Amino acid sequence: MTNVFNNIYYTGVTSDLRNRVWEHKNCVYPKSFTSKYKCCKLVYFEFFLHIEEAIDEEKRIKGGNRQQKINLIKALNPNWLDLFETLD
């Protein structure tokens, strides 16, 4: 997730992506990182069959530097569109 300026990045894991993004967009947890920095755009996501795989990927992404995160997003979503509405 990112903010409207595409300069703050949040990476997380969930078993219910649509609901979790909705929570971020609506600042359900006002003291959270995404609320504080207004991360309201879903610009990248992946689905995994097993939670362990998702957690491993989350750690890999979080361990990367800023440019690696930007490159990852650009590879899938070069226009930095909000992908929330594509979730079904």
GROMACS elastic network, one bead per residue, 0.5 to 0.9 nm:
[ bonds ]
;  ai    aj funct       b0    kb
    1     6     6  0.88147   500
    1     8     6  0.81003   500
    1     9     6  0.57736   500
    1    10     6  0.50508   500
    1    11     6  0.65752   500
    1    12     6  0.86133   500
    1    21     6  0.84073   500
    1    24     6  0.88066   500
    1    34     6  0.81027   500
    1    39     6  0.57436   500
    1    40     6  0.64959   500
    1    41     6  0.52823   500
    1    43     6  0.57789   500
    1    44     6  0.70220   500
    1    45     6  0.88092   500
    1    82     6  0.89007   500
    2     5     6  0.77696   500
    2     6     6  0.54113   500
    2     7     6  0.67993   500
    2     8     6  0.53229   500
    2    10     6  0.63036   500
    2    34     6  0.82742   500
    2    37     6  0.86065   500
    2    38     6  0.77673   500
    2    40     6  0.61953   500
    2    41     6  0.52609   500
    2    42     6  0.66947   500
    2    43     6  0.69670   500
    3     6     6  0.52247   500
    3     7     6  0.66528   500
    3     8     6  0.59499   500
    3     9     6  0.75530   500
    3    34     6  0.85352   500
    3    37     6  0.70432   500
    3    38     6  0.55318   500
    3    40     6  0.56389   500
    3    41     6  0.60389   500
    4     7     6  0.80340   500
    4     8     6  0.89257   500
    4    38     6  0.79301   500
    4    39     6  0.74981   500
    4    40     6  0.74037   500
    4    41     6  0.70770   500
    5     8     6  0.77763   500
    6     9     6  0.75766   500
    6    39     6  0.88241   500
    6    41     6  0.85663   500
    6    80     6  0.77131   500
    8    37     6  0.71930   500
    8    38     6  0.86932   500
    8    39     6  0.71719   500
    9    34     6  0.88208   500
    9    39     6  0.74391   500
    9    66     6  0.84637   500
    9    69     6  0.80390   500
    9    70     6  0.89957   500
   10    33     6  0.78914   500
   10    34     6  0.70067   500
   10    39     6  0.72594   500
   10    62     6  0.85796   500
   11    58     6  0.65708   500
   11    59     6  0.89064   500
   11    61     6  0.74183   500
   11    62     6  0.67327   500
   12    55     6  0.84883   500
   12    58     6  0.63477   500
   12    62     6  0.89156   500
   13    16     6  0.89919   500
   13    17     6  0.82858   500
   13    51     6  0.84021   500
   13    54     6  0.66286   500
   13    55     6  0.66355   500
   13    58     6  0.67704   500
   14    17     6  0.58692   500
   14    20     6  0.69807   500
   14    51     6  0.86113   500
   14    54     6  0.86140   500
   15    20     6  0.85710   500
   15    51     6  0.80384   500
   16    19     6  0.56343   500
   16    20     6  0.61211   500
   16    21     6  0.86698   500
   17    20     6  0.50837   500
   17    21     6  0.60013   500
   17    22     6  0.84168   500
   17    45     6  0.87993   500
   17    84     6  0.89989   500
   17    87     6  0.81596   500
   18    21     6  0.54065   500
   18    22     6  0.62166   500
   18    23     6  0.87484   500
   18    84     6  0.71605   500
   18    85     6  0.89663   500
   18    87     6  0.64964   500
   18    88     6  0.78440   500
   19    22     6  0.50211   500
   19    23     6  0.62432   500
   19    24     6  0.87844   500
   20    23     6  0.50234   500
   20    24     6  0.63879   500
   20    25     6  0.87238   500
   21    25     6  0.61154   500
   21    26     6  0.85284   500
   21    40     6  0.76872   500
   21    41     6  0.82900   500
   21    42     6  0.71509   500
   21    84     6  0.72482   500
   22    25     6  0.50498   500
   22    26     6  0.60920   500
   22    27     6  0.84834   500
   22    28     6  0.85811   500
   22    40     6  0.86182   500
   22    84     6  0.83754   500
   23    26     6  0.51772   500
   23    27     6  0.59444   500
   23    28     6  0.51746   500
   23    29     6  0.75649   500
   24    27     6  0.51540   500
   24    28     6  0.65765   500
   24    29     6  0.76980   500
   24    32     6  0.88502   500
   24    34     6  0.61935   500
   24    35     6  0.67375   500
   24    38     6  0.83206   500
   24    39     6  0.70191   500
   24    40     6  0.60531   500
   24    41     6  0.87872   500
   25    28     6  0.80210   500
   25    34     6  0.84424   500
   25    35     6  0.80986   500
   25    38     6  0.80211   500
   25    39     6  0.73162   500
   25    41     6  0.75530   500
   26    29     6  0.84819   500
   26    35     6  0.83188   500
   26    40     6  0.81295   500
   27    30     6  0.53484   500
   27    31     6  0.85641   500
   27    32     6  0.81046   500
   27    34     6  0.75496   500
   27    35     6  0.51704   500
   27    36     6  0.87123   500
   27    38     6  0.81751   500
   27    40     6  0.87063   500
   28    32     6  0.87604   500
   28    35     6  0.80322   500
   29    32     6  0.55350   500
   29    33     6  0.89122   500
   29    34     6  0.84997   500
   29    35     6  0.68247   500
   30    33     6  0.84940   500
   30    34     6  0.83934   500
   30    35     6  0.53688   500
   30    36     6  0.70264   500
   31    34     6  0.83855   500
   31    35     6  0.64040   500
   31    36     6  0.63863   500
   32    35     6  0.52853   500
   32    36     6  0.61196   500
   32    37     6  0.86283   500
   33    36     6  0.51286   500
   33    37     6  0.60914   500
   33    38     6  0.80873   500
   33    39     6  0.80365   500
   34    37     6  0.53394   500
   34    38     6  0.54472   500
   34    40     6  0.73116   500
   35    39     6  0.65417   500
   35    40     6  0.82386   500
   36    39     6  0.80411   500
   37    40     6  0.89204   500
   38    41     6  0.88788   500
   39    42     6  0.83073   500
   40    82     6  0.84813   500
   41    80     6  0.86366   500
   41    81     6  0.77568   500
   41    82     6  0.50132   500
   41    83     6  0.73962   500
   41    84     6  0.74171   500
   42    45     6  0.75687   500
   42    80     6  0.87100   500
   42    81     6  0.78054   500
   42    82     6  0.50831   500
   42    83     6  0.53002   500
   42    84     6  0.57529   500
   43    73     6  0.65691   500
   43    76     6  0.85698   500
   43    77     6  0.66415   500
   43    80     6  0.57803   500
   43    81     6  0.61151   500
   43    82     6  0.54653   500
   43    83     6  0.57571   500
   43    84     6  0.81811   500
   44    72     6  0.80370   500
   44    73     6  0.57603   500
   44    74     6  0.89663   500
   44    76     6  0.71079   500
   44    77     6  0.70582   500
   44    80     6  0.86396   500
   44    82     6  0.86871   500
   44    83     6  0.73811   500
   45    73     6  0.89362   500
   45    83     6  0.85903   500
   46    54     6  0.82198   500
   47    54     6  0.75749   500
   48    51     6  0.68863   500
   48    52     6  0.87239   500
   48    53     6  0.63915   500
   48    54     6  0.58234   500
   49    52     6  0.88674   500
   49    53     6  0.75934   500
   49    54     6  0.82226   500
   50    53     6  0.54972   500
   50    54     6  0.67295   500
   50    55     6  0.89827   500
   51    54     6  0.50002   500
   51    55     6  0.61555   500
   51    56     6  0.85687   500
   52    55     6  0.51278   500
   52    56     6  0.61529   500
   52    57     6  0.86526   500
   53    56     6  0.51068   500
   53    57     6  0.62481   500
   53    58     6  0.86070   500
   54    57     6  0.51561   500
   54    58     6  0.61106   500
   54    59     6  0.86623   500
   55    59     6  0.61981   500
   55    60     6  0.85779   500
   56    59     6  0.52025   500
   56    60     6  0.62309   500
   56    61     6  0.87442   500
   57    61     6  0.61328   500
   57    62     6  0.84767   500
   58    61     6  0.52168   500
   58    62     6  0.60549   500
   58    63     6  0.84236   500
   59    62     6  0.50821   500
   59    63     6  0.59197   500
   59    64     6  0.86315   500
   60    63     6  0.51116   500
   60    64     6  0.64230   500
   61    64     6  0.52273   500
   61    65     6  0.82386   500
   61    68     6  0.80691   500
   61    69     6  0.68579   500
   61    72     6  0.89113   500
   62    65     6  0.77927   500
   62    69     6  0.84085   500
   64    67     6  0.80965   500
   64    68     6  0.59325   500
   64    69     6  0.68007   500
   65    68     6  0.53847   500
   65    69     6  0.65680   500
   65    70     6  0.89240   500
   66    69     6  0.52301   500
   66    70     6  0.63392   500
   66    71     6  0.87280   500
   67    71     6  0.60716   500
   67    72     6  0.85157   500
   68    71     6  0.50629   500
   68    72     6  0.61301   500
   68    73     6  0.87031   500
   69    72     6  0.50813   500
   69    73     6  0.63184   500
   69    74     6  0.86334   500
   70    73     6  0.52243   500
   70    74     6  0.60893   500
   70    75     6  0.85771   500
   71    74     6  0.50657   500
   71    75     6  0.60453   500
   71    76     6  0.88557   500
   72    75     6  0.53310   500
   72    76     6  0.68379   500
   72    77     6  0.85192   500
   73    76     6  0.55337   500
   73    77     6  0.55497   500
   73    78     6  0.68938   500
   73    80     6  0.73740   500
   74    79     6  0.73305   500
   74    80     6  0.71702   500
   75    78     6  0.61608   500
   76    80     6  0.89266   500
   77    80     6  0.53408   500
   77    81     6  0.66425   500
   77    83     6  0.87009   500
   78    81     6  0.79478   500
   80    83     6  0.85781   500
   81    84     6  0.89525   500
   82    85     6  0.73604   500
   82    86     6  0.85457   500
   83    86     6  0.53274   500
   83    87     6  0.71023   500
   84    87     6  0.56497   500
   85    88     6  0.79025   500
